[in-house]
Amino acid sequence: MTVVETERNALTSCFEVMARTRPQGHDRYTISEVVAYTGMSAHTLRWYERIGLMPHVDRSHTGQRRYTDRDLDWLDFVGKLRLTGMPVADMVRYAELAREGDHTYPERLELLVAHREDVRRRITELRDTLDVLDYKIDLYAGATPAPERH
């Protein structure tokens, strides 16, 4: 697979996640609906809220969390950052910057560009490692076992 194919597949995957059918909560989703939609645990969602990675989540009159479409969009993005290995501290910093407003665009851009470079470096390392694995697999697949000695 080429770099272009890898990046195209990653982009396609991102859009597939965004195109998933949302729960039928009409922009007022319960935590169990969000768990089913994102694949994240309720514990993780609560932890994200505690550490400031999730913006304030509204509550119903009984105190239950009620997530919005915007929250789901944010969680989709956070999920992508997690998959790329972004440290939680950097994700929290990005969330803080986003809450501060548009004047933080340059800082957010810098954070994302630096992370993209790290992801590209790791992809290169993984490709090199995959080449070694492929070589070994081809070597063993084509090898004839030595006769057993008694």
N, CA and C of each residue as an Amber inpcrd file, in Angstrom:
protein
   450
   0.8520000  -1.1660000   0.0000000   0.0000000   0.0000000   0.0000000
   0.9020000   1.2350000   0.0000000   0.5660000   2.1960000  -0.8200000
   1.3760000   3.4060000  -0.9190000   0.9610000   4.4010000   0.1550000
   1.7760000   5.4450000   0.3150000   1.4540000   6.5010000   1.2740000
   0.1280000   7.1500000   0.8980000  -0.0540000   7.4030000  -0.3980000
  -1.2920000   8.0330000  -0.8520000  -2.4870000   7.1410000  -0.5330000
  -2.3480000   5.8290000  -0.7770000  -3.4490000   4.9120000  -0.4710000
  -3.7270000   4.8820000   1.0290000  -2.6600000   4.8830000   1.8360000
  -2.8230000   4.8750000   3.2900000  -3.5550000   6.1190000   3.7510000
  -3.1400000   7.2790000   3.2470000  -3.7860000   8.5240000   3.6590000
  -5.2180000   8.5860000   3.1490000  -5.4580000   8.0870000   1.9280000
  -6.8130000   8.0720000   1.3840000  -7.7010000   7.1630000   2.2340000
  -7.1710000   5.9940000   2.6310000  -7.9480000   5.0770000   3.4700000
  -8.2480000   5.6970000   4.8170000  -7.2830000   6.4140000   5.3970000
  -7.5040000   7.0670000   6.6850000  -8.5880000   8.1300000   6.5610000
  -8.5610000   8.8900000   5.4800000  -9.5590000   9.9180000   5.2630000
 -10.9350000   9.2890000   5.0610000 -10.9960000   8.2420000   4.2630000
 -12.2600000   7.5310000   4.0390000 -12.8000000   7.0050000   5.3550000
 -11.9180000   6.4170000   6.1870000 -12.3270000   5.8940000   7.4800000
 -12.8950000   7.0020000   8.3560000 -12.2630000   8.1680000   8.3200000
 -12.7370000   9.3090000   9.1100000 -14.1560000   9.6850000   8.6940000
 -14.4040000   9.7360000   7.3830000 -15.7280000  10.1010000   6.9030000
 -16.7460000   9.0080000   7.2010000 -16.3170000   7.7410000   7.1960000
 -17.2290000   6.6520000   7.5360000 -17.7080000   6.7950000   8.9650000
 -16.7990000   7.1490000   9.8760000 -17.1850000   7.3380000  11.2760000
 -18.1860000   8.4770000  11.3760000 -17.9080000   9.5630000  10.6630000
 -18.7910000  10.7200000  10.7400000 -20.1520000  10.4200000  10.1100000
 -20.2030000   9.4560000   9.1790000 -21.4440000   9.1400000   8.4920000
 -22.2720000   8.0920000   9.2290000 -21.7300000   7.5160000  10.3130000
 -22.4950000   6.5130000  11.0520000 -23.8390000   7.0860000  11.4650000
 -24.7880000   6.2200000  11.5680000 -26.1150000   6.6390000  11.9820000
 -26.0770000   7.0110000  13.4530000 -26.5680000   8.1640000  13.7160000
 -26.6190000   8.6300000  15.0970000 -27.7690000   7.9520000  15.8280000
 -27.6260000   7.8090000  17.1450000 -28.7570000   7.2620000  17.9190000
 -29.9820000   8.1590000  17.7390000 -31.1350000   7.6140000  18.0000000
 -32.3820000   8.3570000  17.7940000 -32.7280000   9.2290000  18.9980000
 -31.7540000   9.9670000  19.5160000 -31.9990000  10.8130000  20.6810000
 -32.3760000  12.2250000  20.3300000 -32.4190000  12.5390000  19.0450000
 -32.8010000  13.8720000  18.5920000 -31.9930000  14.9600000  19.3010000
 -30.6820000  14.8200000  19.2390000 -29.7400000  15.7860000  19.8080000
 -29.7820000  15.8240000  21.3420000 -30.2770000  14.7770000  21.9590000
 -30.2850000  14.6620000  23.4230000 -30.0290000  13.1950000  23.7440000
 -28.7570000  12.7990000  23.7140000 -28.4070000  11.3900000  23.8240000
 -28.0180000  11.0210000  25.2480000 -28.4410000   9.8350000  25.6580000
 -28.0460000   9.3300000  26.9710000 -26.6170000   8.8060000  26.8820000
 -26.0270000   8.5900000  28.0280000 -24.6610000   8.0760000  28.0400000
 -24.6010000   6.6800000  27.4210000 -25.6430000   5.8710000  27.6140000
 -25.6300000   4.5280000  27.0160000 -25.7160000   4.6010000  25.4940000
 -26.4520000   5.5520000  24.9610000 -26.5030000   5.7340000  23.5080000
 -25.1440000   6.1870000  22.9740000 -24.4800000   7.0500000  23.7140000
 -23.1620000   7.5400000  23.2920000 -22.1370000   6.4130000  23.3700000
 -22.2260000   5.5900000  24.3950000 -21.3380000   4.4250000  24.5160000
 -21.5160000   3.5230000  23.2940000 -22.7620000   3.2390000  22.9260000
 -23.0320000   2.3700000  21.7770000 -22.5300000   3.0070000  20.4810000
 -22.6740000   4.3000000  20.3520000 -22.2820000   5.0010000  19.1310000
 -20.7670000   5.1040000  18.9930000 -20.0740000   5.4680000  20.0810000
 -18.6340000   5.7380000  19.9950000 -17.7710000   4.5160000  20.2540000
 -18.2890000   3.5590000  21.0070000 -17.4630000   2.4310000  21.4160000
 -16.6360000   2.7460000  22.6510000 -16.7440000   3.9620000  23.1530000
 -16.0470000   4.3410000  24.3860000 -16.8890000   3.8830000  25.5730000
 -16.2310000   3.6250000  26.6780000 -16.9760000   3.2070000  27.8670000
 -17.5650000   4.4290000  28.5730000 -18.5830000   4.1850000  29.3840000
 -19.1710000   5.2650000  30.1870000 -18.1130000   5.8430000  31.1260000
 -17.2540000   4.9890000  31.6480000 -16.1600000   5.4480000  32.5210000
 -15.2630000   6.4330000  31.7690000 -14.9140000   6.0910000  30.5230000
 -14.0640000   6.9770000  29.7250000 -14.7500000   8.3080000  29.4720000
 -16.0310000   8.2760000  29.1350000 -16.7640000   9.5210000  28.8820000
 -16.7920000  10.4100000  30.1250000 -17.0250000   9.8040000  31.2860000
 -17.0300000  10.5790000  32.5430000 -15.6370000  11.1320000  32.8400000
 -14.6110000  10.3170000  32.5890000 -13.2300000  10.7420000  32.8290000
 -12.8760000  11.9070000  31.9060000 -13.2570000  11.8110000  30.6370000
 -13.0090000  12.9140000  29.6970000 -13.6240000  14.2090000  30.2120000
 -14.8080000  14.0990000  30.7770000 -15.4730000  15.2800000  31.3180000
 -14.7010000  15.8290000  32.5250000 -14.2590000  14.9340000  33.4110000
 -13.5180000  15.3490000  34.6170000 -12.2090000  16.0560000  34.2840000
 -11.4890000  15.5540000  33.2690000 -10.1660000  16.1240000  32.9740000
 -10.2390000  17.3150000  32.0260000 -11.4350000  17.6630000  31.5710000
 -11.5920000  18.8240000  30.7070000 -11.4630000  18.5280000  29.2260000
 -11.4370000  17.2530000  28.8590000 -11.3590000  16.9030000  27.4450000
 -12.7160000  17.0560000  26.7680000 -13.7680000  16.8290000  27.5090000
 -15.1370000  17.0300000  27.0090000 -15.6300000  18.3700000  27.5100000
 -16.2940000  19.1140000  26.6540000 -16.9190000  20.3440000  27.1510000
 -18.0190000  19.9800000  28.1410000 -18.5260000  20.9570000  28.8040000
 -19.6030000  20.7160000  29.7690000 -20.7360000  19.9510000  29.0860000
 -21.1710000  18.8770000  29.7270000 -22.2760000  18.0680000  29.1970000
 -23.5260000  18.4460000  29.9850000 -24.5800000  18.7970000  29.2420000
 -25.8370000  19.1680000  29.8880000 -26.4020000  17.9900000  30.6600000
 -27.2880000  18.3030000  31.6020000 -27.9510000  17.2830000  32.4140000
 -29.4580000  17.4390000  32.3030000 -30.1340000  16.3110000  32.4380000
 -31.6010000  16.3430000  32.4560000 -32.0570000  16.8300000  33.8280000
 -33.3460000  16.9890000  33.9940000 -33.8750000  17.4300000  35.2890000
 -33.6030000  16.3960000  36.3900000 -33.3020000  15.1530000  36.0000000
 -32.9840000  14.1200000  36.9890000 -31.4700000  13.9530000  37.1760000
 -30.6890000  14.7830000  36.4900000 -29.2400000  14.7400000  36.6590000
 -28.4910000  13.8410000  35.6870000 -29.2190000  13.2050000  34.7650000
 -28.5560000  12.3350000  33.7880000 -27.9100000  13.1780000  32.6940000
 -26.7200000  12.7400000  32.2690000 -26.0340000  13.4300000  31.1850000
 -26.8640000  13.3410000  29.9070000 -26.8680000  14.4270000  29.1540000
 -27.5390000  14.4860000  27.8560000 -26.5580000  15.0830000  26.8590000
 -26.1040000  14.2380000  25.9460000 -25.1190000  14.6440000  24.9520000
 -25.8220000  15.1780000  23.7080000 -25.1520000  16.0930000  23.0110000
 -25.7060000  16.6920000  21.7970000 -24.9710000  16.1660000  20.5650000
 -25.4850000  16.5060000  19.3930000 -24.7950000  16.1570000  18.1470000
 -23.3930000  16.7580000  18.1350000 -23.2780000  17.9550000  18.6450000
 -21.9600000  18.5980000  18.7070000 -21.0070000  17.8020000  19.5990000
 -21.5080000  17.2720000  20.7170000 -20.6880000  16.4210000  21.5860000
 -20.2320000  15.1730000  20.8360000 -21.1410000  14.5730000  20.0500000
 -20.7790000  13.3790000  19.2800000 -19.7230000  13.7070000  18.2260000
 -19.8540000  14.8710000  17.5850000 -18.8280000  15.2910000  16.6180000
 -17.4740000  15.4180000  17.3160000 -17.4770000  16.0210000  18.4840000
 -16.2370000  16.1990000  19.2480000 -15.6430000  14.8340000  19.6200000
 -16.4870000  13.9200000  20.0810000 -16.0060000  12.5900000  20.4660000
 -15.4620000  11.8180000  19.2640000 -16.0570000  12.0160000  18.0880000
 -15.5010000  11.4040000  16.8690000 -14.0750000  11.9080000  16.6480000
 -13.8810000  13.2080000  16.7900000 -12.5630000  13.8040000  16.5990000
 -11.5750000  13.3100000  17.6600000 -11.9960000  13.2970000  18.9010000
 -11.1480000  12.8090000  19.9920000 -10.7740000  11.3490000  19.7600000
 -11.7180000  10.5600000  19.2680000 -11.4270000   9.1600000  18.9520000
 -10.3340000   9.0410000  17.9050000 -10.3600000   9.9040000  16.9090000
  -9.3060000   9.8990000  15.8840000  -7.9600000  10.2970000  16.4990000
  -7.9770000  11.2910000  17.3530000  -6.7270000  11.6920000  18.0150000
  -6.1730000  10.5430000  18.8530000  -7.0530000   9.8270000  19.5400000
  -6.6210000   8.6590000  20.3320000  -5.9930000   7.6080000  19.4440000
  -6.6480000   7.3160000  18.3070000  -6.1350000   6.2970000  17.3920000
  -4.7520000   6.6510000  16.8550000  -4.4850000   7.9370000  16.7280000
  -3.1760000   8.3590000  16.2280000  -2.1360000   8.4270000  17.3380000
  -2.5550000   8.1600000  18.5650000  -1.6030000   8.1370000  19.6700000
  -1.3060000   9.4840000  20.2830000  -2.1520000  10.4710000  20.0630000
  -1.9050000  11.7800000  20.6730000  -1.9890000  11.6330000  22.1920000
  -1.0090000  12.1680000  22.9140000  -1.0700000  12.1030000  24.3760000
  -2.3100000  12.8270000  24.9110000  -2.8690000  12.3160000  25.9810000
  -4.0680000  12.9070000  26.5770000  -3.8180000  14.3660000  26.9400000
  -2.6350000  14.6740000  27.4430000  -2.3240000  16.0660000  27.8100000
  -2.4500000  16.9870000  26.5970000  -2.0130000  16.5120000  25.4340000
  -2.1280000  17.3290000  24.2230000  -3.5780000  17.4610000  23.7860000
  -4.3590000  16.3880000  23.9400000  -5.7760000  16.4680000  23.5980000
  -6.4870000  17.4580000  24.5080000  -6.1620000  17.4340000  25.7980000
  -6.7700000  18.3690000  26.7530000  -6.3590000  19.7900000  26.4030000
  -5.0880000  19.9910000  26.0620000  -4.6180000  21.3270000  25.6690000
  -5.3800000  21.8140000  24.4420000  -5.5520000  20.9440000  23.4580000
  -6.3060000  21.3120000  22.2600000  -7.7360000  21.7140000  22.6420000
  -8.3690000  20.9310000  23.5170000  -9.7450000  21.2270000  23.9480000
  -9.8030000  22.5830000  24.6510000  -8.8210000  22.8700000  25.4930000
  -8.7810000  24.1630000  26.1770000  -8.6730000  25.2980000  25.1710000
  -7.7840000  25.1210000  24.1940000  -7.6080000  26.1470000  23.1640000
  -8.8900000  26.3510000  22.3690000  -9.5640000  25.2590000  22.0260000
 -10.8100000  25.3560000  21.2570000 -11.8630000  26.1320000  22.0470000
 -11.9350000  25.8940000  23.3500000 -12.9130000  26.6040000  24.1780000
 -12.5860000  28.0830000  24.3050000 -11.2940000  28.4310000  24.1810000
 -10.8890000  29.8380000  24.3080000 -11.3240000  30.6720000  23.1080000
 -11.5430000  30.0330000  21.9660000 -12.0590000  30.7830000  20.8240000
 -11.1580000  30.7680000  19.6120000 -11.6320000  31.4660000  18.5850000
 -10.9690000  31.4750000  17.2860000  -9.5600000  32.0580000  17.3200000
  -9.2720000  32.9220000  18.2650000  -7.9360000  33.5260000  18.3030000
  -6.8380000  32.4960000  18.6100000  -7.2370000  31.2650000  18.9820000
  -6.2450000  30.2150000  19.2720000  -5.9590000  29.3250000  18.0660000
  -6.5050000  29.6730000  16.9000000  -6.2540000  28.8650000  15.7010000
  -4.7710000  28.5950000  15.4740000  -3.8990000  29.6150000  15.5640000
  -2.4730000  29.3360000  15.3070000  -1.8840000  28.2910000  16.2590000
  -2.2590000  28.3320000  17.5280000  -1.7460000  27.3550000  18.4870000
  -2.3020000  25.9560000  18.2150000  -3.5790000  25.8920000  17.8620000
  -4.1780000  24.6000000  17.5410000  -3.5380000  24.0120000  16.2880000
  -3.3060000  24.8740000  15.3040000  -2.6500000  24.4240000  14.0750000
  -1.2630000  23.8720000  14.3850000  -0.5130000  24.5790000  15.1930000
   0.8400000  24.1400000  15.5620000   0.8040000  22.7780000  16.2590000
  -0.1370000  22.6100000  17.1570000  -0.2780000  21.3470000  17.8810000
  -0.6080000  20.1990000  16.9200000  -1.5410000  20.4300000  16.0020000
  -1.9440000  19.3830000  15.0600000  -0.8370000  19.0760000  14.0460000
  -0.1310000  20.0940000  13.5800000   0.9570000  19.8700000  12.6210000
   2.0670000  19.0490000  13.2690000   2.4220000  19.3900000  14.5030000
   3.4640000  18.6290000  15.2070000   3.0320000  17.1830000  15.3990000
   1.7700000  16.9840000  15.7350000   1.2820000  15.6190000  15.9360000
   1.2640000  14.8520000  14.6100000   0.8600000  15.5250000  13.5360000
   0.8580000  14.8730000  12.2240000   2.2570000  14.3760000  11.8650000
   3.2730000  15.1660000  12.1590000   4.6510000  14.7510000  11.8710000
   5.0250000  13.5120000  12.6820000   4.5870000  13.4770000  13.9240000
   4.8440000  12.3030000  14.7620000   4.1340000  11.0780000  14.1870000
   2.9020000  11.2520000  13.7450000   2.1470000  10.1420000  13.1530000
   2.8480000   9.6490000  11.8880000   3.2810000  10.5570000  11.0520000
   3.9820000  10.1530000   9.8220000   5.2710000   9.4020000  10.1390000
   5.9910000   9.8400000  11.1600000   7.2240000   9.1520000  11.5600000
   6.9070000   7.7380000  12.0190000   5.8470000   7.5870000  12.8220000
   5.4680000   6.2620000  13.3010000   4.9780000   5.3710000  12.1720000
   4.2840000   5.9540000  11.1880000   3.8470000   5.1730000  10.0220000
   5.0610000   4.6380000   9.2760000   6.0810000   5.4600000   9.1150000
   7.3090000   5.0250000   8.4500000   7.9580000   3.8890000   9.2260000
   8.0280000   4.0200000  10.5430000   8.5970000   2.9540000  11.3770000
   7.7870000   1.6640000  11.2250000   6.4820000   1.7840000  11.2190000
   5.6290000   0.6000000  11.0710000   5.7950000  -0.0380000   9.7020000
   5.9300000   0.7850000   8.6560000   6.1650000   0.2320000   7.3040000
   7.4690000  -0.5410000   7.2650000   8.5210000   0.0180000   7.8720000
   9.8190000  -0.6640000   7.9220000   9.6890000  -1.9950000   8.6700000
   8.9660000  -1.9720000   9.7690000   8.7540000  -3.1850000  10.5530000
   7.9380000  -4.1960000   9.7580000   6.9360000  -3.7340000   9.0470000
   6.1230000  -4.6190000   8.2160000   6.9690000  -5.2580000   7.1160000
   7.8800000  -4.4900000   6.5380000   8.7780000  -5.0480000   5.5160000
   9.6020000  -6.2010000   6.0920000  10.0940000  -6.0490000   7.3160000
  10.8770000  -7.1150000   7.9520000   9.9920000  -8.3400000   8.1790000
   8.7810000  -8.1150000   8.6730000   7.8550000  -9.2370000   8.8890000
   7.5210000  -9.9470000   7.5760000   7.2500000  -9.1610000   6.5410000
   6.9600000  -9.7590000   5.2350000   8.1340000 -10.5960000   4.7450000
   9.3400000 -10.0860000   4.9090000  10.5410000 -10.8190000   4.4930000
  10.6300000 -12.1570000   5.2280000  10.4520000 -12.1090000   6.5450000
  10.5440000 -13.3420000   7.3480000   9.4340000 -14.3200000   6.9640000
   8.2310000 -13.8300000   6.7850000   7.1190000 -14.7010000   6.4150000
   7.3940000 -15.3490000   5.0560000   7.8660000 -14.5560000   4.0950000
   8.1960000 -15.1100000   2.7760000   9.3130000 -16.1380000   2.8850000
  10.2900000 -15.8600000   3.7340000  11.4120000 -16.7750000   3.9300000
  10.9200000 -18.1100000   4.4810000  10.0880000 -18.0430000   5.5270000
   9.5970000 -19.2740000   6.1460000   8.5910000 -19.9930000   5.2530000
   7.7930000 -19.2540000   4.5150000   6.8010000 -19.8740000   3.6360000
   7.4690000 -20.6470000   2.5010000   8.6190000 -20.1760000   2.0570000
   9.3140000 -20.8390000   0.9560000  10.3550000 -21.8360000   1.4060000
  10.5670000 -21.9450000   2.7010000  11.6190000 -22.8340000   3.2220000
  11.1090000 -24.2650000   3.2970000  11.9980000 -25.1670000   3.0580000
  11.6940000 -26.5860000   3.2220000  12.2890000 -27.0110000   4.5510000
  11.4760000 -27.6130000   5.4000000  12.0170000 -28.0070000   6.6950000
  13.1600000 -29.0380000   6.5170000  14.1500000 -28.9080000   7.3460000
  15.2790000 -29.8520000   7.3110000  14.7830000 -31.2060000   7.7790000
  15.3590000 -32.2770000   7.2270000  14.9460000 -33.6180000   7.6960000
  15.2970000 -33.7820000   9.1660000  14.4130000 -34.4830000   9.8520000
  14.6570000 -34.6980000  11.2760000  15.7720000 -35.7130000  11.4710000
  16.5480000 -35.4660000  12.4880000  17.6380000 -36.4080000  12.8260000
  17.1970000 -37.2180000  14.0230000  17.5720000 -38.4600000  13.9780000
  17.1980000 -39.3460000  15.0920000  18.3040000 -39.4750000  16.0650000
